[in-house]
Amino acid sequence: MSDYTKQIANLIADVRNKKPLIHNITNYVTVNDCANVVLAIGASPIMADDINEAADITSISSALVINIGTLNKRTVESMLVSGKKANEKGIPVIFDPVGAGASTLRNEVTRTILNTVKINVLRGNLSEVSYIAGLNATTKGVDASAADIESNDATTVAKKAAEKLGCIVAVTGAVDVISDGKNLITISNGHRMLSNVTGTGCMTTALVGSFCGAERDYFKAAVAGVTVMGIAGEIAFEAAGHKGTGSYHIAIIDAISKMNDNILGEKARINEI
């Protein structure tokens, strides 16, 4: 185990010892799964999207996760006031721009959030992050398009977006790429069956938020969250992949709940570039 991987592995114990409160303003398709993975890794989730309490909840939280998967005007307002409160108090903000590039509304909301709130970590697929970076992108709903996967280099996209936004960028896919504009990490964990379960990207973002709530080195926190999801996908396939996607879905949460420094240290395939 490399020294860097060991540091990442040790963050799991940090999360479980600190039990950070993670405020998720997320989408109703995956809200339950996001809450469950936050609990599984040892943090504490809260989902408060009403404008009358969103900022107050953020002010007592250790991290704010914003996810635009199911957009409506009511929650967008809550995202903005919560993001401003997080910035005011030095609380990390993790943004998942689900479907950015797919519709005028999503594009406008993405621009508004990025122009209004200082983001610490952006986590998205290749098409979403390509769009935000100002590159050609053909977003396929909430999934990365085959054309973008073929034509856009994830390392270039991650670095360009990180430089543009001044934050950590995690592009997740067959090989995950994380960059702060200078440093770059690739992670080769995961299983193709993850793409058959709704919300594994959202869950990954929630995990990144959980680690950011316990670790102020947000680059390491992003690497930890993405790596944990990838390893969980592998373990879940071994345990339940043959049963079907429903059993595999639950096995992902099981694997996260059993994750520890030894498992991560043994299975992580992290490459520092």
Number of C-alpha atoms within 10 A of each C-alpha: 14 10 9 13 21 16 15 24 24 16 21 24 16 17 21 18 12 14 21 24 23 30 31 29 25 27 22 11 13 18 18 14 20 27 22 21 25 31 21 20 25 23 27 23 22 17 18 20 22 14 17 10 13 24 23 15 21 27 19 14 22 26 27 32 30 30 24 22 20 14 16 13 10 11 22 21 16 21 27 21 20 29 29 20 20 26 18 11 14 12 22 24 25 30 29 26 27 28 25 32 25 19 11 10 14 20 17 13 19 22 14 13 20 18 11 13 19 20 24 22 30 27 28 29 25 30 33 29 32 28 20 24 20 12 15 15 24 21 25 17 15 19 19 22 17 13 14 20 17 8 10 16 12 25 19 15 25 30 24 23 26 24 17 13 20 15 21 27 31 35 27 23 23 15 14 24 26 29 28 23 19 10 12 19 18 22 21 17 22 26 18 11 16 23 15 13 13 14 21 20 25 27 24 26 29 35 32 31 33 36 33 32 28 25 20 12 10 22 23 21 25 30 23 28 24 28 28 27 28 30 24 28 28 21 23 26 24 12 16 17 18 11 10 12 17 12 15 24 23 13 22 26 24 18 22 25 17 11 21 17 16 13 15 22 20 12 17 23 18 21 14 12 9
